[in-house]
Amino acid sequence: MQEKIKSLISKDNSMGDMAISLLLVLLVLITRLPFTSKFLYEWDSVNFALALDKYDILLHQPQPPGYILFVGLGKVLNQIIHDANTTLIFMSILFSALTVILLYFLGKQLFSRNIAITGAIILIFSPIFWFYGEIATIYPSEAFLAMLIAYTSYQAFKGRKIFFYLSSLALGLAGGFRQDLIPFMFPLWLFCLFYPERDYKQMMKRMITAFGVLAASILLWLVPSIILAGGLESYLSAGGHFSASFKTSSVIFGALPSNHLLMDGMLASWLMIGLGFIGGILILLFVFTRRKTILNSKILKNPKFIFMSLWILPSFLFLVFIPLSKPGYTLTFLPALTLILGYVFINFSRDIGLKFNISSKSVCSAILIIYIVLNSFYFLYPYNLNEESTWETQISNMNSTEKIILGVDMFFMYNNEKIVINDRNMDWHLEIIENLSNLNPNNTQIIIRDIIREDQGFSWRKAMYQLPEYDVYYLFDSDNSQLKSNKLNNQVSYSYGKNHTSTSSQSSVLEIPINSSTEKIVWIMDDRSQFFQELQSQIEIKTIQLPNGLNVYYSDVKDKKMDLEIGGFIFRTVNSSN
């Protein structure tokens, strides 16, 4: 009879877990599907889209280190969907749903079902997690794989032998999606595999086996990545831009202290947004009021406390000391923070319930509803800061108001309106250019410079993808490379794109060939830059104002022979076979 009762309880739990999982997935779909982006959202989105057709990290298809398993999965799905943006967004939503499900099951085992449900709902309505679930990006997969490593490692910690191998496999294969997951999640994996073991011989045996599985799973994606890059040297050199980018953000690598502090300030704001403003405040309040309990030696030695710390701290500390420029990097440990926030919600609700003699479930439901309403308002309200004015303007040319707007935009604005505005901006640019060319790509060339906000502006990468039959150039010099990892000194470079292929060149002086068949040149530039002023003094430039306040500039060059030199670039008419 006792066994039968246990069986029925277990069955009920399984059915309950399945029902909760389905409801959580439904909630993800309801909150994501109506708000997805129409166009590839950012520069990296185009890189991934191009990689679905042709994988080549030397051409940044995608950007190094290549994310070969992510692209491979995308290629398979794109054979069914046949649209790169839709495929990548489908993957974002899929990984978002899977992350939430794993968070529920792990939270249930670590704490309780109520905390697990609360943490999962908090994550669904986290503005940062929500934002990245709407666009073509890789970061939701990072959240899922971090969850997968944490979940399988915890099962291994509990003594489930099959997960000893599965956690090692998950950690190794995760690198084929995001390489940073291996060092960030390695301490947690190591702790879970070897903490319970006290026998030295058994520990050595486990270590050899675990590292063998880990190494084999890493080689499964690393060897093909190296081969496809043309060899180890090419593969390593292609990824050199990462260390160069640290020079602009980390004081450890020579960045200005002010730059480093600015980036850390951005990280703090992203975490507050990621947790929902009420969530961040509650965690800080909880830590302050329970600081003596938390710092108790018994708590510090508690395996669950160590587990959560090893999940959060490696990637968090990396971002503190070597800041990176996107809130998507926080998704490695944001699920862990939302689980902690679920724990905080439940405990605060219990304390309030006891103090005022009311149901703690009612209190928690009220707090959770307030959290959902506030975050939904933040994410869905169509509030526009007019940040478009900063998209194609260099920071050095901005006035004080524009710098404040840019700062607020980069610190705090990660909502649906940002996606909508980006889509509208793309629509307007494409419509203007197609009208100017009369839908004839052979008579119009596009030249782009001064894009500061490459995620939202009409960047070269977006232009060459959305207008593949046009000649599209991106001009790059010492003046507009100040915030780039590959700063140019006394040289210029350009990138050229056509038919979804690209080339680049760098020298002290470069020629931009203007085809003899070209009738119009479209200039996407900051009209306050010295470059634009020099250009305007040598050729007539006409202006078309977009509804968002941005301008598209163009010149009529039909039957004109061009020979202009501006800022190290020579615009010269050449014979064309078109």
Secondary structure, DSSP 8 states (H G I E B T S, - for coil): -HHHHHHHHHHHHHHHHHHHHHHHHHHHHHHHGGG--SS--SHHHHHHHHHHH--BGGGTBT-TT--HHHHHHHHHHHHHH--HHHHHHHHHHHHHHHHHHHHHHHHHHHT-HHHHHHHHHHHHT-HHHHHHTSSS-SHHHHHHHHHHHHHHHHHHHTT-HHHHHHHHHHHHHHTTT-TTHHHHHHHHHHHHHHSS---HHHHHHHHHHHHHHHHHHHHHHHHHHHHHTTSHHHHHHHTTHHHHHHTTT-GGGT--HHHHHHHHHHHHHHHHHHT-HHHHHHHHHHHHHTHHHHTSHHHHT-HHHHHHHHHHHHHHHHHHHS--S-GGGGGGTHHHHHHHHHHHHHHHHHHHHHHHTS-HHHHHHHHHHHHHHHHHHHHHS-----GGGGTTS-GGG--HHHHHHHHHHHHH--SHHHHHHHHHHHHHHHHHHHHHHTT-GGGEEEEE---S-TTTS--HHHHHHHSTTSEEEEEEESSTTTTSSS--SS-EEEEEEETTEEEEEEESSEEEEEETT--EEEEE--TTSHHHHHHHHHS--EEEE-TTS-EEEEEE-TT---EEEETTEEEEEE----
